[in-house]
Every structure is written in C-alpha cells, then in structure tokens.
Amino acid sequence: MPSIDVGDGIGGLILSILLWIGMTILIVVLLIVLEAVFWFSIFIILAMLYWIFFRALKFVFNKSKETKGDIRNSAIYSLTYTLLYVGWIFGIVYLTEIIK
C-alpha cells in the first residue's frame, strides 16, 4: 500500500477523514461485487447439479424398459450418460482455466 503523508494540522485531519470515507466506499463497492460473483457461482453450481442429478437420472430411467434384464446394455447407457454429463462440466472448467 502506498503511504500518504498528510502532515499535522487541520489540512491533514480533513484529508485523513476524506481518505477514510473514500476507502470505506471502495470497500463497500468491492464487497457488493464479491457478493454478486459469489451468488452467480452458487447459481451455476446448482444448475450443474440439477442437470446432472435430475436430467441424467430421468434419461437413465426412461431407458429402464429397454435395458431390464440386460446388464451389458444398461452399463453402456450408464457409462455414456456419465461421460456426457460429467464431461461437459470438466470441459467448462477446462475452458475457464484456458481463458484465465
């Protein structure tokens, strides 16, 4: 942090109070931005979990009539959906690491 030497006296007192108010406003604005990023991240994580658990399970259970009694076909469906749904999440994480 840079050091600002304002000296003693009324000028230094006024400048110190103005800097204090300015830094307080800056910290409040940064906290608001941080909160927005936090809630957006929570929303993205919840959307991904919804997609994985509910949509993927729906697709898997829709195939249950076709795969009943056939473990090989059932395993192929489950591995395919697992790779697809987990793969796009890893793809998003990988793309965000590249963009950084």
Accessible surface in RSA format (square Angstrom, percent):
REM  Atomic radii and reference values for relative SASA: ProtOr
REM  Chains: A
REM  Algorithm: Lee & Richards
REM  Probe-radius: 1.40
REM  Slices: 20
REM RES _ NUM      All-atoms   Total-Side   Main-Chain    Non-polar    All polar
REM                ABS   REL    ABS   REL    ABS   REL    ABS   REL    ABS   REL
RES MET A   1   206.98 107.2 130.77  86.5  76.21 181.5 117.74 100.1  89.24 118.2
RES PRO A   2   116.49  84.9  89.90  82.0  26.59  96.7 101.22  83.6  15.28  94.9
RES SER A   3   110.96  93.8  73.89  98.6  37.07  85.4  50.25 107.0  60.71  85.1
RES ILE A   4   106.10  60.4  77.32  57.6  28.77  69.3  80.16  57.7  25.93  70.4
RES ASP A   5   138.26  96.8 103.41 102.9  34.84  82.4  36.57  86.1 101.69 101.4
RES VAL A   6    47.10  31.0  19.24  17.4  27.86  67.1  26.00  22.6  21.10  57.2
RES GLY A   7    44.84  55.3   0.00   N/A  44.84  55.3  33.00  90.6  11.85  26.5
RES ASP A   8   150.94 105.7 117.94 117.4  33.00  78.0  39.89  93.9 111.05 110.7
RES GLY A   9    50.65  62.5   0.00   N/A  50.65  62.5  37.79 103.7  12.86  28.8
RES ILE A  10   125.83  71.6 117.44  87.5   8.38  20.2 118.78  85.5   7.05  19.1
RES GLY A  11    47.66  58.8   0.00   N/A  47.66  58.8  38.83 106.6   8.83  19.8
RES GLY A  12     4.87   6.0   0.00   N/A   4.87   6.0   2.57   7.1   2.30   5.1
RES LEU A  13   100.56  56.0  94.81  67.8   5.75  14.4  98.61  69.3   1.95   5.2
RES ILE A  14    92.88  52.9  92.14  68.6   0.74   1.8  92.78  66.8   0.10   0.3
RES LEU A  15    75.57  42.1  74.87  53.6   0.70   1.8  75.36  52.9   0.21   0.6
RES SER A  16    51.20  43.3  43.83  58.5   7.36  17.0  29.58  63.0  21.61  30.3
RES ILE A  17    77.96  44.4  76.78  57.2   1.19   2.9  77.96  56.1   0.00   0.0
RES LEU A  18   105.68  58.9  97.53  69.8   8.14  20.5  98.15  68.9   7.53  20.3
RES LEU A  19    71.33  39.7  68.37  48.9   2.96   7.4  70.85  49.8   0.47   1.3
RES TRP A  20   174.93  70.2 168.57  81.6   6.36  14.9 150.23  80.1  24.70  40.1
RES ILE A  21    82.27  46.8  80.72  60.1   1.55   3.7  82.27  59.2   0.00   0.0
RES GLY A  22    36.82  45.4   0.00   N/A  36.82  45.4  30.98  85.0   5.84  13.1
RES MET A  23    85.14  44.1  84.51  55.9   0.63   1.5  58.57  49.8  26.57  35.2
RES THR A  24    66.67  47.4  63.91  64.8   2.76   6.6  56.86  76.4   9.81  14.8
RES ILE A  25   104.28  59.3 102.70  76.5   1.58   3.8 104.26  75.1   0.02   0.1
RES LEU A  26    86.99  48.4  84.26  60.3   2.73   6.9  86.77  60.9   0.22   0.6
RES ILE A  27    91.93  52.3  91.44  68.1   0.48   1.2  91.79  66.1   0.14   0.4
RES VAL A  28    74.98  49.3  74.60  67.5   0.38   0.9  74.91  65.1   0.07   0.2
RES VAL A  29    74.63  49.1  74.38  67.3   0.25   0.6  74.63  64.8   0.00   0.0
RES LEU A  30   102.73  57.2  98.75  70.6   3.98  10.0  99.08  69.6   3.65   9.8
RES LEU A  31   104.75  58.3 100.72  72.1   4.03  10.1 101.15  71.0   3.60   9.7
RES ILE A  32   104.46  59.4 103.03  76.8   1.43   3.4 103.60  74.6   0.86   2.3
RES VAL A  33    81.30  53.5  79.66  72.1   1.64   4.0  81.30  70.6   0.00   0.0
RES LEU A  34   112.04  62.4 109.78  78.5   2.27   5.7 111.87  78.6   0.18   0.5
RES GLU A  35    94.19  54.1  88.81  67.2   5.39  12.8  30.31  58.6  63.88  52.2
RES ALA A  36    60.65  55.8  48.62  75.0  12.02  27.4  56.92  80.2   3.73   9.9
RES VAL A  37    85.85  56.5  83.35  75.5   2.49   6.0  85.61  74.4   0.24   0.6
RES PHE A  38   109.42  54.7 105.00  65.0   4.42  11.5 109.39  66.3   0.03   0.1
RES TRP A  39   146.71  58.9 143.12  69.3   3.58   8.4 133.71  71.3  13.00  21.1
RES PHE A  40   129.77  64.9 124.75  77.3   5.02  13.1 129.00  78.2   0.77   2.2
RES SER A  41    47.60  40.2  43.75  58.4   3.85   8.9  27.00  57.5  20.60  28.9
RES ILE A  42    56.07  31.9  55.96  41.7   0.12   0.3  55.99  40.3   0.09   0.2
RES PHE A  43   129.40  64.7 127.06  78.7   2.35   6.1 129.18  78.3   0.22   0.6
RES ILE A  44    67.16  38.2  67.16  50.0   0.00   0.0  67.16  48.4   0.00   0.0
RES ILE A  45    86.13  49.0  86.07  64.1   0.05   0.1  86.07  62.0   0.05   0.1
RES LEU A  46   107.07  59.6 102.70  73.5   4.37  11.0 103.00  72.3   4.07  11.0
RES ALA A  47    44.57  41.0  33.59  51.8  10.98  25.0  40.56  57.1   4.00  10.6
RES MET A  48    35.21  18.2  34.80  23.0   0.42   1.0  31.53  26.8   3.68   4.9
RES LEU A  49    76.04  42.3  75.69  54.1   0.35   0.9  75.78  53.2   0.27   0.7
RES TYR A  50   118.56  55.4 115.99  66.0   2.57   6.7  81.36  61.1  37.20  45.9
RES TRP A  51    92.39  37.1  92.39  44.7   0.00   0.0  88.82  47.4   3.57   5.8
RES ILE A  52    37.59  21.4  36.04  26.9   1.55   3.7  36.04  26.0   1.55   4.2
RES PHE A  53   109.86  55.0 109.36  67.7   0.50   1.3 109.86  66.6   0.00   0.0
RES PHE A  54   134.61  67.3 127.53  79.0   7.08  18.4 129.25  78.4   5.36  15.3
RES ARG A  55    67.46  28.3  67.04  34.2   0.42   1.0   9.54  13.0  57.92  35.1
RES ALA A  56    12.61  11.6  12.55  19.4   0.06   0.1  12.61  17.8   0.00   0.0
RES LEU A  57    85.17  47.4  85.17  60.9   0.00   0.0  85.17  59.8   0.00   0.0
RES LYS A  58   110.79  54.0 102.51  62.9   8.28  19.7  69.07  62.2  41.72  44.4
RES PHE A  59    60.02  30.0  59.87  37.1   0.15   0.4  59.98  36.4   0.04   0.1
RES VAL A  60    46.47  30.6  43.53  39.4   2.94   7.1  43.63  37.9   2.85   7.7
RES PHE A  61   134.87  67.5 125.53  77.8   9.34  24.3 125.76  76.2   9.10  26.0
RES ASN A  62    90.84  62.6  68.63  66.3  22.20  53.5  23.26  56.0  67.58  65.3
RES LYS A  63    58.00  28.3  57.96  35.6   0.04   0.1  17.42  15.7  40.58  43.2
RES SER A  64    53.09  44.9  47.02  62.7   6.07  14.0  31.91  68.0  21.18  29.7
RES LYS A  65   186.35  90.9 160.26  98.3  26.08  62.1 108.75  97.9  77.59  82.7
RES GLU A  66   106.74  61.3  78.09  59.1  28.65  68.2  43.17  83.5  63.57  51.9
RES THR A  67    15.64  11.1  11.67  11.8   3.98   9.5   0.95   1.3  14.69  22.2
RES LYS A  68   182.41  89.0 151.44  92.9  30.97  73.7 102.71  92.4  79.70  84.9
RES GLY A  69    87.08 107.4   0.00   N/A  87.08 107.4  43.42 119.2  43.66  97.8
RES ASP A  70    62.49  43.8  58.71  58.4   3.78   8.9  20.43  48.1  42.06  42.0
RES ILE A  71   147.49  83.9 142.26 106.0   5.22  12.6 144.41 104.0   3.07   8.3
RES ARG A  72   174.43  73.2 168.42  85.9   6.01  14.3  68.38  93.5 106.04  64.3
RES ASN A  73    44.55  30.7  43.94  42.5   0.61   1.5   4.79  11.5  39.76  38.4
RES SER A  74    41.09  34.7  38.83  51.8   2.26   5.2   6.10  13.0  34.99  49.0
RES ALA A  75    42.27  38.9  38.29  59.1   3.98   9.1  42.27  59.5   0.00   0.0
RES ILE A  76    82.79  47.1  80.99  60.3   1.80   4.3  82.60  59.5   0.19   0.5
RES TYR A  77    57.01  26.6  56.59  32.2   0.42   1.1  33.16  24.9  23.85  29.4
RES SER A  78    47.02  39.7  45.14  60.2   1.87   4.3  33.72  71.8  13.30  18.6
RES LEU A  79   113.02  62.9 113.02  80.9   0.00   0.0 113.02  79.4   0.00   0.0
RES THR A  80    62.46  44.4  58.91  59.7   3.55   8.4  45.84  61.6  16.62  25.1
RES TYR A  81    34.63  16.2  34.19  19.5   0.44   1.1  19.45  14.6  15.18  18.7
RES THR A  82    72.55  51.6  66.27  67.2   6.28  15.0  49.04  65.9  23.51  35.5
RES LEU A  83   131.43  73.2 123.84  88.6   7.59  19.1 125.17  87.9   6.26  16.8
RES LEU A  84   109.45  61.0 101.53  72.6   7.92  19.9 104.30  73.2   5.15  13.9
RES TYR A  85    18.72   8.7  18.72  10.6   0.00   0.0  12.09   9.1   6.63   8.2
RES VAL A  86    56.92  37.5  56.92  51.5   0.00   0.0  56.92  49.5   0.00   0.0
RES GLY A  87    34.31  42.3   0.00   N/A  34.31  42.3  26.31  72.2   8.00  17.9
RES TRP A  88    92.08  37.0  79.84  38.6  12.25  28.8  88.58  47.2   3.50   5.7
RES ILE A  89    25.29  14.4  25.29  18.8   0.00   0.0  25.29  18.2   0.00   0.0
RES PHE A  90   136.07  68.1 133.16  82.5   2.91   7.6 133.40  80.9   2.66   7.6
RES GLY A  91    29.81  36.8   0.00   N/A  29.81  36.8  29.19  80.1   0.62   1.4
RES ILE A  92    72.02  41.0  71.17  53.0   0.85   2.1  71.73  51.7   0.29   0.8
RES VAL A  93    76.93  50.6  76.24  69.0   0.69   1.7  76.93  66.8   0.00   0.0
RES TYR A  94   141.05  65.9 137.58  78.3   3.46   9.0 101.40  76.2  39.64  48.9
RES LEU A  95   101.99  56.8 101.99  73.0   0.00   0.0 101.99  71.6   0.00   0.0
RES THR A  96    65.40  46.5  63.14  64.0   2.26   5.4  55.94  75.1   9.46  14.3
RES GLU A  97   104.33  59.9  89.26  67.5  15.07  35.9  33.41  64.6  70.92  57.9
RES ILE A  98   103.64  59.0  77.27  57.6  26.37  63.6  83.85  60.4  19.79  53.7
RES ILE A  99   143.99  81.9 115.38  86.0  28.61  68.9 121.66  87.6  22.32  60.6
RES LYS A 100   189.16  92.3 126.35  77.5  62.81 149.5  99.53  89.6  89.63  95.5
END  Absolute sums over single chains surface
CHAIN  1 A     8790.5       7711.5       1079.0       6929.2       1861.3
END  Absolute sums over all chains
TOTAL          8790.5       7711.5       1079.0       6929.2       1861.3
